């Protein structure tokens, strides 16, 4: 179950080293990245995982992100498909996810 800080609608799934986790909406910093097909998206990302520890590049090489995109800038909508985001992009942007049943959150929107 999500904590009060993680409460909200499930935005999709995230795969970390083969494990699947839910994404919860939170208000954090925003970074931009490009999908494997060149689509630019903005990621609204928490800085640390639920344990409070930052993620390191030893946890996974990349994240396969199933997320929402916006029909207009600064809004949220649905993305059908997935975005392959290089791990270093997520680390630089402060992205975080947890391994296990409790999840941190990310929400993606088109910039």
Buried (B, 14 or more C-beta within 10 A) or exposed (E): EBEEEBEBEEBBBBBBEEEEBBBBBBEBEBBEBBBEEEEEBBBBBBBBBBEEEEBEEEBBEBBBBBBBBBEEEEEBEEBEEBBEBBBEBBBEBBBBBBBEEBBBBBBBBBB
